[in-house]
Amino acid sequence: MIEKIEITQRFNFKRLNRHYECFTIDLANKNAYYKISERGSGDKVLDESMLCDDSWIDILVDLRSKMTSKIHYLTDEDVNRFLDDFEGLDLFKGFEGEEFRYFEKLELIYSCIVIIYSSDGYAEYSFKNKFPKNWVSFGEILKDLFGFDVLHLDYQKQLATPLFHDIRSDGVYSDGKKLTVKTIEFGHYRTYPYELPNPRLIINFEDKRIDGYIQKDLTSEDEKSILNLLEDYHVFSWILKDYHNKSQARDPDDLEGYDWYLEMVLEGDVIWHIFGYNEYPDTYVHLARRVIEMTGMDLLEMNTISGEDIELFNKFGDRILSK
């Protein structure tokens, strides 16, 4: 019999602004609560400059405000109904999760760990993009039980993950429609001696501006070239496991080298985000070379990547792009 379920969710927004939470459903003692830990930082939001978009701020503040010390009490009827509903879901039947580590070389906008404790042991399931097929139904059961959106399904619709969106090499799709790109922000910075992760390049398609390393009005030719680059090098798919082969094959030479982030805000304020600790997706170097050819500038800082790593990026990137 299930005695306890722990749901740990992690959200990554705009470089240093992150949210961790663990919601525990203690069926044996008929209550539920958030574990308040040192990972939380109240409602403080890192001061940002030159933002390409601030749609993440309301989400982050609301996530943190919901994580209170309130204890939710359950009746015997609540427990029995939940157990019946949960069993009917077969939530993790045949499910193969993704490896989870508290330090990820490539971090995505969302990840989750569910631990189910029972009288005869426990089972742990972790995932970033490969959601259990009945995850939305599970969220609805929890919302009915506790009166609030425990799995943050409403906000999940604003995150570019495969839960509500179709992530393809040429873009992010919702209900079969490709979402247009509103803004792109890229940052690359040294971790030792430490630099604050200020943006290096911001491309605003709505305001028709490029700022950062390059400052200019965005022409229609610029816009076409940038969007072609995103598609040609499968940038939208960088958040998928299939594009992390190099990171699984070898650790970077210097773990205190350079960090970076790339964020896109799409139509409907859907946020696409990846954050790298001195590590990059498989086609990053191929894109960096093309950018150098087009601009004469190493905007993606390929010069900071070691020769041995470059060889591996060539190998895995060529494999992807040749398909």
C-alpha positions, 0 to 999 in steps of 0.5 A: 500500500502507498504510504507517501508520495514526494513530488519535487519540481525544479524551474529554471528562469533567466540565469540565476532565478530558480525555484525548487519545491517538494510537495509531500503527500503523507497518506499514512498520517493523512496530511500534505505539506511543502518541505521548506528548504535552504534552496528557496530564496523567498520572493527575491528576484535577481535584478536584471538589465536589458531583458528581452522579456520579463514574462517569467517574473510573475511565474516565479513570484507566484511559484514561490508564494504558493510554497507555504508552511500550511499543512493540508489535512486529509480525511479517510475518505480523501485518502481512499478516493485518492488511492483509488484514483491514483491506482486507476491512472497507472501513472508510471506503468512502463515509464522510463524516466530520464537520469536526474542529477542535482548538478546538470551540465545542461539544465532545462526550464523544468524537471521533476522527481516523484518518489512513491513510498509504500509498505514494501519499499519505494520507487523513484521516477525522474523526468525533464521532457518525457512526461508520464502519459497521464501527468495532466490527469494526475494534476487534475486529481491533486487539484481536486483534492487540495484546491490548488494547482500542485503540478502547476499545469497552468504555467506548464502551458507557458513552458516549452516542454513536450507536455503541452507543446510539440518540440521539432527541429524547426520550431515549437508547435502548439495544437499543430501551429508553429509558434513565432519567435518574439525574442531571443536572449543569449549570454556567455560569461566566465565563472572564474573569476566570476562574472554576473550573467549579463546578456551578450545578445538580445534580438527583439523581433517585435521591436526590430532591434538587435542589442549587445555585441551588435547594436542595430535595427533588425532588417527583414533580411536579418530576421530571415537569416536568424530564423534560418539558423535556428532551423538549420542547426535544430536549435529548438531541439537543444532541450531534447535528450537526443542533442546531449550526446557530447555531454554524456560522452565526456566532461569539459576540460575545465568545469570552472570555465564558462557558463551560458544560457539561451532563452527564446520567448515565443508567441503566447509568451511561451518560454524556451530556455536552456542553461549550460555549465561549460557544456553545450548541445551537440550542434552548438559548434556547427552553429557557432562556425556559421555565425562567424562566417556570417558576421566575422565575430565569435558571438557564441564564444567558440574560442573558449571550447577545448580542441578535444571537445570540438572534435566530439561536437563535430562527431555528434553534430555531424551525425545529427545534421546528416540525417 
